[in-house]
Amino acid sequence: MNRRKFLRYTGVLGGAGLLTGLYTWQVEPFLLEFTRVPMKIRNLPQALAGKTLMQISDIHIGTRSRDSYLKDSFLKAAAYQPDFVAYTGDFVTYDEPRQLDQLHELMRHAPCGRLGTTAVFGNHDYGARWKDSVLANNLEELLSNHQLRVLRNDQQVISGLNFIGIDDKWGTNFHPEKAMRHWNPQEASIVLCHNPDVMDLPVWEGYNGWVISGHTHGGQCKPPFLPPPLLPVENKRYSSGQFAFEDGRTLYINRALGYTWQVRFNVRPEITLFELMPA
């Protein structure tokens, strides 16, 4: 290869690298995708067949978030007029009290279910090293002022559908055994659990329904045809999407609406729309 060709190829590669870098920084982190997933539920009341459950996860309001993007995403989500909405944790990436003001302002535009809305916490909702119980309590009170109940190892029955919320695995209030006491095999149930690693713990008491999670962000960056190299879970199989278990459980991992660092590649942000169907 002569010098002219070498410089030409080097320029092309450099330009491609620059464009890829700009795309991962300024485009894909805000390229929101609404994903539709059929959800078959045992004992689903006939009146709920065809209703929609919207999952929003990992909003990550913080010093690095782009609040205009989050507000616009919420307005787009509300236009779908979901019947249920479930928030699966990491409302904030907490650095300073200003994040509470940011969350308060954003939640004014947050979509609510026509039948009901519920939530669980993620690890970032427990602040530094996931140990700030005072912050979690303050967030719970703030969200309740926006008519959003946070399930902390508790349940909420909405129109015949039982939402069971497991508090975060890394936080200070992780007691899945308390949450699963609320499971009745004769009822239609969905479990909200931020960290999918809980799927591998012996806490399920025979539960054989859906679990919806977040936490992983799908790795945020994923090489084509390869698994994401960085995932904040012990079980590296849990990246994003749907997983079926032999005991009847089905896991869905949302790819996150927000980010902790403004970079995504081949892992678009996601809001999930589940269509409820009788199993």
BELUR-V724126 format. One record per pair of residues at least 12 apart in sequence whose ideal C-beta (glycine too) atoms are under 10 Angstrom apart, sorted by sequence separation. I is the first residue (numbers start at 1). J is the second residue. If there is no record, write none. Layout:
i=[I,I]
j=[J,J]
This chain:
i=[39,41,91,127,140,151,153,154,164,166,167,179,199,216,219,227,228,240,241,255,256,257,39,125,126,151,152,153,154,166,179,191,198,217,218,219,238,240,241,255,256,257,39,59,92,125,136,149,151,152,153,165,166,179,199,216,217,219,237,239,240,241,255,256,257,59,91,121,125,137,150,151,152,164,176,196,198,216,217,238,240,254,255,256,36,37,91,136,149,151,152,164,191,196,197,215,216,239,240,254,255,56,150,164,165,176,196,198,215,216,219,222,253,254,255,37,56,121,125,164,189,191,192,193,194,195,196,197,215,222,254,91,121,152,163,164,179,189,190,191,192,193,194,195,196,197,253,34,35,87,119,153,162,164,185,189,190,191,192,193,194,195,196,213,216,219,233,252,56,119,152,153,162,174,183,185,188,189,190,191,192,193,194,195,218,219,121,152,153,162,176,183,185,187,190,191,192,193,216,217,218,252,54,87,152,153,164,171,180,183,185,215,216,217,218,54,87,119,153,154,155,169,170,171,174,177,179,180,181,183,185,216,85,99,125,153,154,155,157,162,164,165,166,167,168,169,170,176,177,178,180,183,213,54,56,85,117,152,153,155,156,161,162,163,164,165,166,167,168,169,176,177,179,180,183,214,54,55,65,85,86,152,153,154,155,160,161,162,163,164,165,166,167,168,169,170,174,176,177,180,213,240,52,54,59,62,65,84,85,91,99,151,153,154,155,160,161,162,163,164,165,166,169,175,176,177,232,239,52,53,54,55,56,57,58,61,62,64,82,84,85,117,119,121,153,155,159,161,162,163,164,165,166,169,174,176,241,52,53,54,55,56,57,58,59,60,61,62,63,81,82,83,84,85,86,87,88,89,90,91,92,94,117,118,119,120,121,157,168,213,240,51,52,53,54,55,56,57,58,59,60,61,62,63,64,78,80,81,82,83,84,85,86,87,88,89,90,91,93,94,116,117,118,119,120,121,136,151,157,241,248,51,52,53,54,55,56,57,58,59,60,61,62,63,70,74,77,78,79,81,82,83,84,85,86,87,88,89,90,92,93,94,95,117,118,119,120,136,155,157,166,169,210,211,50,51,52,53,54,55,56,57,58,59,60,61,62,63,70,73,74,77,78,81,82,83,84,85,86,87,88,89,90,91,92,94,95,110,116,118,119,120,200,222,57,59,60,62,65,71,74,75,77,78,84,85,86,87,88,89,90,91,93,94,112,120,155,199,200,211,48,56,58,63,67,71,74,75,76,82,87,89,90,92,100,107,112,136,166,196,197,200,218,220,30,48,62,63,67,70,73,74,75,89,90,99,103,107,110,112,118,136,137,155,156,197,199,217,218,219,220,29,32,61,62,65,71,72,74,110,118,119,136,166,195,196,197,200,208,216,217,218,228,30,32,61,67,71,73,94,97,100,104,107,108,110,118,130,133,195,196,197,199,200,211,212,213,214,215,216,217,218,228,30,34,60,61,63,67,70,71,100,103,104,107,117,130,131,132,133,195,196,199,208,209,210,211,212,213,214,215,216,217,220,228,29,30,32,61,62,70,99,103,106,107,116,118,130,131,132,133,151,207,208,209,210,211,212,213,214,216,217,220,221,226,32,61,62,65,94,97,101,104,107,116,117,126,129,130,131,151,196,197,204,206,207,208,209,210,211,212,213,214,215,217,220,224,225,30,34,61,94,100,104,116,125,126,130,150,196,206,207,208,210,211,212,214,217,220,221,222,223,224,30,34,61,92,103,115,116,118,120,125,164,195,196,204,206,214,217,220,221,222,223,32,59,61,94,115,119,120,121,124,126,127,130,196,199,204,217,220,221,222,32,61,94,113,114,115,116,118,120,121,122,123,126,164,166,170,200,204,219,220,221,222,34,61,113,115,117,118,119,120,121,122,123,124,125,126,169,199,218,219,220,221,59,92,116,118,120,121,122,123,124,126,162,164,166,168,196,217,219,220,59,91,120,122,123,126,218,219,122,163,218,220,92,121,199,217,218,59,91,123,216,218,91,121,199,217,218,198,217,56,199,56,196,87,196,214,54,91,196,54,191,193,195,214,54,91,120,53,191,212,52,56,87,89,51,52,53,57,60,62,170,212,51,52,54,56,57,59,61,85,87,51,58,60,169,210,57,59,86,169,58,210,48,47,125,210,86,124,209,120,121,122,123,208,86,118,120,122,123,119,120,121,122,84,118,120,83,84,119,83,89,84,86,88,83,89,90,84,86,89,89,190,190,188,188,122,124,188,120,122,123,120,122,120,89,86,88,89,90,87,88,89,84,86,88,89,87,88,51,53,123,48,51,53,48,47,48,47,48,45,46,45,161,44,45,43,44,43,43,41,88,88,89,90,88,89,90,86,88,89,87,88,90,122,55,57,58,124,53,55,57,48,43,43,45,42,43,44,45,42,43,44,42,43,44,41,42,43,41,42,41,41,39,57,59,57,58,53,55,57,58,60,55,56,57,58,53,55,57,58,57,111,88,88,89,93,42,43,88,90,92,93,42,90,91,93,41,42,86,88,90,93,40,41,39,40,87,90,39,37,39,37,77,74,73,88,73,85,86,70,69,70,86,69,82,69,84,29,80,82,28,66,82,84,28,65,66,80,83,64,65,77,64,65,76,24,57,58,60,62,64,66,73,77,24,55,57,58,59,60,61,62,64,65,74,56,57,58,59,60,62,64,73,55,57,58,59,60,56,57,58,59,60,69,56,57,58,60,55,56,58,39,37,38,35,37,35,42,41,40,39,58,57,58,37,39,57,56,57,37,55,56,57,55,56,35,37,54,55,54,55,35,53,54,55,35,53,54,52,53,33,52,53,51,52,53,51,52,32,50,51,49,50,51,49,50,48,49,50,29,30,48,49,29,48,45,29,30,44,46,29,31,35,39,41,44,45,28,29,30,39,40,44,28,29,33,35,37,39,40,41,43,44,25,26,28,29,32,33,34,35,36,37,38,39,40,41,42,43,25,26,27,28,31,32,33,34,35,36,37,38,39,40,41,42,24,25,27,28,29,30,31,32,33,34,35,36,37,38,39,40,41,24,25,28,29,30,32,33,34,35,36,38,40,24,25,28,29,39,23,24,27,28,21,23,24,24,21,20]
j=[51,53,103,139,152,163,165,166,176,178,179,191,211,228,231,239,240,252,253,267,268,269,52,138,139,164,165,166,167,179,192,204,211,230,231,232,251,253,254,268,269,270,53,73,106,139,150,163,165,166,167,179,180,193,213,230,231,233,251,253,254,255,269,270,271,74,106,136,140,152,165,166,167,179,191,211,213,231,232,253,255,269,270,271,52,53,107,152,165,167,168,180,207,212,213,231,232,255,256,270,271,73,167,181,182,193,213,215,232,233,236,239,270,271,272,55,74,139,143,182,207,209,210,211,212,213,214,215,233,240,272,110,140,171,182,183,198,208,209,210,211,212,213,214,215,216,272,54,55,107,139,173,182,184,205,209,210,211,212,213,214,215,216,233,236,239,253,272,77,140,173,174,183,195,204,206,209,210,211,212,213,214,215,216,239,240,143,174,175,184,198,205,207,209,212,213,214,215,238,239,240,274,77,110,175,176,187,194,203,206,208,238,239,240,241,78,111,143,177,178,179,193,194,195,198,201,203,204,205,207,209,240,110,124,150,178,179,180,182,187,189,190,191,192,193,194,195,201,202,203,205,208,238,80,82,111,143,178,179,181,182,187,188,189,190,191,192,193,194,195,202,203,205,206,209,240,81,82,92,112,113,179,180,181,182,187,188,189,190,191,192,193,194,195,196,197,201,203,204,207,240,267,80,82,87,90,93,112,113,119,127,179,181,182,183,188,189,190,191,192,193,194,197,203,204,205,260,267,81,82,83,84,85,86,87,90,91,93,111,113,114,146,148,150,182,184,188,190,191,192,193,194,195,198,203,205,270,82,83,84,85,86,87,88,89,90,91,92,93,111,112,113,114,115,116,117,118,119,120,121,122,124,147,148,149,150,151,187,198,243,270,82,83,84,85,86,87,88,89,90,91,92,93,94,95,109,111,112,113,114,115,116,117,118,119,120,121,122,124,125,147,148,149,150,151,152,167,182,188,272,279,83,84,85,86,87,88,89,90,91,92,93,94,95,102,106,109,110,111,113,114,115,116,117,118,119,120,121,122,124,125,126,127,149,150,151,152,168,187,189,198,201,242,243,83,84,85,86,87,88,89,90,91,92,93,94,95,96,103,106,107,110,111,114,115,116,117,118,119,120,121,122,123,124,125,127,128,143,149,151,152,153,233,255,91,93,94,96,99,105,108,109,111,112,118,119,120,121,122,123,124,125,127,128,146,154,189,233,234,245,83,91,93,98,102,106,109,110,111,117,122,124,125,127,135,142,147,171,201,231,232,235,253,255,66,84,98,99,103,106,109,110,111,125,126,135,139,143,146,148,154,172,173,191,192,233,235,253,254,255,256,66,69,98,99,102,108,109,111,147,155,156,173,203,232,233,234,237,245,253,254,255,265,68,70,99,105,109,111,132,135,138,142,145,146,148,156,168,171,233,234,235,237,238,249,250,251,252,253,254,255,256,266,69,73,99,100,102,106,109,110,139,142,143,146,156,169,170,171,172,234,235,238,247,248,249,250,251,252,253,254,255,256,259,267,69,70,72,101,102,110,139,143,146,147,156,158,170,171,172,173,191,247,248,249,250,251,252,253,254,256,257,260,261,266,73,102,103,106,135,138,142,145,148,157,158,167,170,171,172,192,237,238,245,247,248,249,250,251,252,253,254,255,256,258,261,265,266,72,76,103,136,142,146,158,167,168,172,192,238,248,249,250,252,253,254,256,259,262,263,264,265,266,73,77,104,135,146,158,159,161,163,168,207,238,239,247,249,257,260,263,264,265,266,76,103,105,138,159,163,164,165,168,170,171,174,240,243,248,261,264,265,266,77,106,139,158,159,160,161,163,165,166,167,168,171,209,211,215,245,249,264,265,266,267,80,107,159,161,163,164,165,166,167,168,169,170,171,172,215,245,264,265,266,267,106,139,163,165,167,168,169,170,171,173,209,211,213,215,243,264,266,267,107,139,168,170,171,174,266,267,171,212,267,269,142,171,249,267,268,110,142,174,267,269,143,173,251,269,270,251,270,110,253,111,251,143,252,270,111,148,253,112,249,251,253,272,113,150,179,113,251,272,113,117,148,150,113,114,115,119,122,124,232,274,114,115,117,119,120,122,124,148,150,115,122,124,233,274,122,124,151,234,124,276,115,115,194,279,156,194,279,191,192,193,194,279,158,190,192,194,195,192,193,194,195,158,192,194,158,159,194,159,165,161,163,165,161,167,168,163,165,168,171,274,276,276,278,213,215,279,212,214,215,213,215,214,192,190,192,193,194,192,193,194,190,192,194,195,194,195,159,161,232,158,161,163,159,159,160,160,161,159,160,160,276,160,161,160,161,161,162,161,211,212,213,214,213,214,215,212,214,215,214,215,217,256,190,192,194,260,190,192,194,188,184,185,187,185,186,187,188,186,187,188,187,188,189,187,188,189,188,189,189,190,190,212,214,213,214,210,212,214,215,217,213,214,215,216,212,214,216,217,217,271,252,253,254,258,208,209,254,256,258,259,209,257,258,260,209,210,254,256,258,261,209,210,209,210,257,260,210,210,212,212,257,257,257,272,258,271,272,257,257,258,274,258,271,259,274,220,271,273,220,258,274,276,221,258,259,273,276,258,259,271,259,260,271,220,253,254,256,258,260,262,269,273,221,252,254,255,256,257,258,259,261,262,271,254,255,256,257,258,260,262,271,254,256,257,258,259,256,257,258,259,260,269,257,258,259,261,257,258,260,242,241,242,240,242,241,248,250,250,250,269,269,270,250,252,270,270,271,252,270,271,272,271,272,252,254,271,272,272,273,254,272,273,274,255,273,274,273,274,255,274,275,274,275,276,275,276,257,275,276,275,276,277,276,277,276,277,278,258,259,277,278,259,278,276,261,262,276,278,262,264,268,272,274,277,278,262,263,264,273,274,278,263,264,268,270,272,274,275,276,278,279,261,262,264,265,268,269,270,271,272,273,274,275,276,277,278,279,262,263,264,265,268,269,270,271,272,273,274,275,276,277,278,279,262,263,265,266,267,268,269,270,271,272,273,274,275,276,277,278,279,263,264,267,268,269,271,272,273,274,275,277,279,264,265,268,269,279,264,265,268,269,263,265,266,267,265,265]
